[in-house]
Amino acid sequence: MKTMRVLVILVLASALAKLAGLGVAWHTLADAASPVANAAAAPPDTADGECGADGRGFRELLETVRAKADELDRRDAELKARETGLVAARRIVSSEVTRLEGIAKALGITGAPGTSVSIAKVYESMRAEDAAPILDRLDDGTLRVVLGRMRERQMGAILAAMSRERAVAVTKAFAGPGGNAVAPASH
């Protein structure tokens, strides 16, 4: 973006230098050819003809520079709009992550080991018949995290106490799409 602006500035500076040169040439031509009244009375096409190819070339260059400047302004506005959208999306994602971290912390499934009560340890200390109906109501992701932190023996007892459909769904969630089982924590 800065490079484009520098190029535009250089083109504008070059155009201004040409304009100054043309102004001097025009002034010299006007003094030599005729009075100012004749130049003012001439139609625009005649004025272009008197200026020659340099005048037309300069006008074309000036129009090109103006078009490029307009294009750069349009692109700059588009980039600012995109940036505003990204900032808003970043805020939304950040607040959602904060909310989910709070939920995870409340469930005891995050944090460094030993810093808080592990919810998996709580369910592990319960009888399988008591824990199964509670865990049966959790979504697959949360259940996978909780069971993944339990010993195999306790997880097996809880799965046996769950409804068959839910136990099958949990087993599929642990096996994953490729059939590779996620090894639960062994203690």
C-alpha positions as CSV (number, residue, x, y, z in Angstrom):
1,M,0.0,0.0,0.0
2,K,2.8,2.4,0.9
3,T,4.7,1.4,-2.3
4,M,1.6,2.3,-4.4
5,R,1.3,5.7,-2.7
6,V,5.0,6.4,-3.3
7,L,4.5,5.5,-6.9
8,V,1.5,7.7,-7.2
9,I,3.4,10.6,-5.6
10,L,6.3,10.1,-8.0
11,V,3.9,10.0,-11.0
12,L,2.2,13.2,-9.7
13,A,5.6,14.9,-9.2
14,S,6.7,13.9,-12.7
15,A,3.3,15.2,-14.1
16,L,3.8,18.5,-12.2
17,A,7.3,18.8,-13.7
18,K,5.9,18.2,-17.2
19,L,3.1,20.6,-16.5
20,A,5.6,23.3,-15.5
21,G,7.6,22.6,-18.6
22,L,4.5,22.8,-20.8
23,G,3.5,26.0,-19.0
24,V,6.8,27.6,-19.9
25,A,6.6,26.3,-23.5
26,W,3.0,27.4,-23.8
27,H,3.8,30.9,-22.4
28,T,6.6,31.2,-24.9
29,L,4.4,30.1,-27.7
30,A,1.6,32.4,-26.7
31,D,3.9,35.4,-26.6
32,A,5.4,34.6,-30.0
33,A,2.3,33.6,-31.9
34,S,-0.5,35.9,-31.0
35,P,-2.2,38.0,-28.3
36,V,-4.0,36.5,-25.4
37,A,-7.4,37.3,-26.9
38,N,-6.8,35.1,-29.9
39,A,-5.8,32.2,-27.7
40,A,-9.0,32.6,-25.6
41,A,-11.2,32.8,-28.6
42,A,-9.9,29.6,-30.1
43,P,-12.1,26.5,-29.7
44,P,-10.8,23.7,-27.4
45,D,-10.0,21.4,-30.3
46,T,-7.8,24.1,-31.8
47,A,-6.1,24.6,-28.4
48,D,-5.3,20.9,-28.4
49,G,-3.9,21.1,-31.9
50,E,-1.7,24.1,-30.9
51,C,-0.4,22.2,-27.9
52,G,0.7,19.3,-30.0
53,A,1.2,15.7,-29.0
54,D,2.9,16.8,-25.7
55,G,-0.3,18.5,-24.5
56,R,-2.5,15.5,-25.3
57,G,0.0,13.1,-23.8
58,F,0.1,15.2,-20.7
59,R,-3.7,15.2,-20.4
60,E,-3.8,11.4,-21.0
61,L,-1.1,11.0,-18.3
62,L,-3.0,13.2,-15.9
63,E,-6.3,11.3,-16.5
64,T,-4.4,8.0,-16.0
65,V,-3.0,9.3,-12.7
66,R,-6.4,10.4,-11.6
67,A,-7.9,7.1,-12.5
68,K,-5.2,5.2,-10.6
69,A,-5.7,7.5,-7.6
70,D,-9.4,6.8,-7.6
71,E,-8.7,3.1,-7.9
72,L,-6.3,3.3,-4.9
73,D,-8.9,5.2,-2.9
74,R,-11.5,2.6,-3.7
75,R,-9.2,-0.3,-2.7
76,D,-8.2,1.5,0.5
77,A,-11.9,1.9,1.4
78,E,-12.5,-1.8,0.7
79,L,-9.5,-2.8,2.9
80,K,-10.7,-0.6,5.7
81,A,-14.1,-2.2,5.5
82,R,-12.6,-5.7,5.6
83,E,-10.4,-4.7,8.5
84,T,-13.4,-3.4,10.4
85,G,-15.2,-6.8,9.7
86,L,-12.1,-8.7,10.9
87,V,-11.8,-6.7,14.1
88,A,-15.5,-7.4,14.8
89,A,-15.1,-11.1,14.1
90,R,-12.0,-11.2,16.4
91,R,-14.0,-9.6,19.2
92,I,-16.8,-12.1,18.8
93,V,-14.4,-15.1,18.7
94,S,-12.5,-13.8,21.7
95,S,-15.7,-13.4,23.8
96,E,-16.9,-16.8,22.8
97,V,-13.5,-18.4,23.7
98,T,-13.7,-16.6,27.1
99,R,-17.2,-17.9,27.6
100,L,-16.3,-21.5,26.7
101,E,-13.2,-21.4,28.9
102,G,-15.4,-20.3,31.8
103,I,-17.7,-23.2,31.1
104,A,-14.8,-25.6,30.8
105,K,-13.3,-24.3,34.1
106,A,-16.7,-24.7,35.8
107,L,-16.9,-28.3,34.6
108,G,-13.4,-28.9,35.8
109,I,-12.1,-30.1,32.5
110,T,-9.4,-27.4,32.0
111,G,-6.5,-26.0,33.9
112,A,-3.2,-27.5,35.0
113,P,-3.4,-30.9,36.9
114,G,-3.8,-30.4,40.6
115,T,-5.0,-26.8,40.3
116,S,-8.7,-27.5,40.6
117,V,-11.0,-30.4,41.2
118,S,-11.1,-32.7,38.2
119,I,-14.7,-33.5,37.3
120,A,-13.4,-36.9,35.9
121,K,-12.1,-37.8,39.4
122,V,-15.5,-36.9,40.9
123,Y,-17.4,-39.2,38.5
124,E,-14.7,-41.8,38.9
125,S,-15.3,-41.9,42.7
126,M,-19.0,-42.4,42.2
127,R,-20.7,-45.8,41.6
128,A,-21.1,-46.5,37.9
129,E,-24.8,-46.9,38.3
130,D,-25.1,-43.4,39.8
131,A,-22.7,-41.7,37.4
132,A,-24.0,-43.3,34.2
133,P,-27.4,-41.5,34.1
134,I,-25.7,-38.1,34.6
135,L,-23.0,-38.7,32.0
136,D,-25.6,-40.1,29.6
137,R,-27.1,-36.6,29.3
138,L,-23.8,-34.9,28.4
139,D,-23.0,-34.0,24.8
140,D,-20.4,-36.3,23.0
141,G,-17.5,-33.8,23.2
142,T,-17.9,-33.2,27.0
143,L,-18.4,-36.8,27.7
144,R,-15.4,-37.8,25.6
145,V,-13.2,-35.4,27.6
146,V,-14.6,-36.6,31.0
147,L,-14.3,-40.3,30.2
148,G,-10.9,-39.8,28.5
149,R,-9.5,-38.8,31.9
150,M,-10.8,-41.9,33.7
151,R,-9.2,-45.3,34.2
152,E,-10.3,-48.0,31.8
153,R,-12.0,-50.1,34.5
154,Q,-14.2,-47.2,35.7
155,M,-15.0,-46.1,32.2
156,G,-16.0,-49.6,31.3
157,A,-18.3,-49.8,34.3
158,I,-20.0,-46.5,33.4
159,L,-20.4,-47.5,29.8
160,A,-22.0,-50.7,30.9
161,A,-24.5,-48.8,33.1
162,M,-25.4,-46.3,30.3
163,S,-28.2,-47.0,27.8
164,R,-27.0,-49.2,24.9
165,E,-27.6,-46.6,22.3
166,R,-25.6,-44.0,24.2
167,A,-22.8,-46.4,24.9
168,V,-22.6,-47.2,21.2
169,A,-22.5,-43.5,20.3
170,V,-19.8,-42.8,22.9
171,T,-17.7,-45.8,21.7
172,K,-18.0,-44.5,18.1
173,A,-16.9,-41.0,19.3
174,F,-13.9,-42.5,21.0
175,A,-13.0,-44.7,18.0
176,G,-13.2,-41.7,15.6
177,P,-13.6,-41.8,11.9
178,G,-10.6,-44.1,11.2
179,G,-11.4,-46.5,14.0
180,N,-8.4,-45.5,16.1
181,A,-9.4,-45.5,19.7
182,V,-8.3,-42.6,21.8
183,A,-6.5,-44.1,24.8
184,P,-8.0,-43.0,28.1
185,A,-5.8,-41.9,30.9
186,S,-4.4,-44.9,32.8
187,H,-3.7,-44.3,36.5
